[in-house]
Amino acid sequence: MKGNATSERHQNNNLKAVIAFAEFIGYETTFYQISTKEQVTKFLDKKIRSNSEDPEQRWITIRNDYLVRIKHFFRWLYL
């Protein structure tokens, strides 16, 4: 990311998303063992909030942000 001239804030946010996903899958599972989209979807589904918790439905933006960051990471990992 440093080679692509991304900001430090962008780099930190990407790392936070990947670390949160890593904590979700656990220490016994490596990123190379993630083989189905359901494994990622289970993590993303944790971001869904009810209308009473989030009436403006900001969770949709948060969930999509995590999705984009995780997809970007896996594209880099398998490059």
MIMAR-934943 format. One record per residue (C-alpha): residue in one letter; chain; x, y, z. Coordinates in steps of 0.5 Angstrom, whole numbers, plus 500, padded with zeros to 3 digits. Layout:
BEGIN
NODE	A	A	X	Y	Z .
...
***
This chain:
BEGIN
NODE	M	A	500	500	500 .
NODE	K	A	506	505	501 .
NODE	G	A	508	504	494 .
NODE	N	A	501	506	492 .
NODE	A	A	502	512	495 .
NODE	T	A	496	511	500 .
NODE	S	A	495	515	506 .
NODE	E	A	497	513	513 .
NODE	R	A	489	513	515 .
NODE	H	A	487	509	509 .
NODE	Q	A	493	504	511 .
NODE	N	A	491	504	518 .
NODE	N	A	483	502	516 .
NODE	N	A	485	497	512 .
NODE	L	A	489	493	517 .
NODE	K	A	484	494	522 .
NODE	A	A	479	491	518 .
NODE	V	A	483	485	516 .
NODE	I	A	485	484	524 .
NODE	A	A	478	484	526 .
NODE	F	A	477	479	521 .
NODE	A	A	483	475	523 .
NODE	E	A	480	475	530 .
NODE	F	A	473	473	528 .
NODE	I	A	476	467	524 .
NODE	G	A	481	465	530 .
NODE	Y	A	488	463	531 .
NODE	E	A	487	456	528 .
NODE	T	A	485	458	521 .
NODE	T	A	490	462	516 .
NODE	F	A	488	466	511 .
NODE	Y	A	490	461	506 .
NODE	Q	A	485	456	509 .
NODE	I	A	479	461	507 .
NODE	S	A	476	458	501 .
NODE	T	A	468	460	501 .
NODE	K	A	465	466	501 .
NODE	E	A	460	464	507 .
NODE	Q	A	466	464	511 .
NODE	V	A	467	472	510 .
NODE	T	A	459	473	510 .
NODE	K	A	459	470	517 .
NODE	F	A	464	476	519 .
NODE	L	A	460	481	515 .
NODE	D	A	453	479	518 .
NODE	K	A	456	481	525 .
NODE	K	A	455	488	522 .
NODE	I	A	448	488	521 .
NODE	R	A	444	492	526 .
NODE	S	A	436	492	527 .
NODE	N	A	432	499	526 .
NODE	S	A	432	500	533 .
NODE	E	A	439	500	534 .
NODE	D	A	441	503	527 .
NODE	P	A	435	507	525 .
NODE	E	A	439	511	519 .
NODE	Q	A	442	504	517 .
NODE	R	A	449	506	517 .
NODE	W	A	451	499	518 .
NODE	I	A	450	498	511 .
NODE	T	A	456	503	509 .
NODE	I	A	460	499	515 .
NODE	R	A	459	492	512 .
NODE	N	A	460	494	505 .
NODE	D	A	467	498	507 .
NODE	Y	A	469	492	511 .
NODE	L	A	467	487	505 .
NODE	V	A	471	492	500 .
NODE	R	A	477	492	505 .
NODE	I	A	477	484	505 .
NODE	K	A	476	483	498 .
NODE	H	A	482	488	497 .
NODE	F	A	486	484	502 .
NODE	F	A	485	477	499 .
NODE	R	A	486	480	492 .
NODE	W	A	493	482	494 .
NODE	L	A	494	476	498 .
NODE	Y	A	493	471	492 .
NODE	L	A	497	476	487 .
***
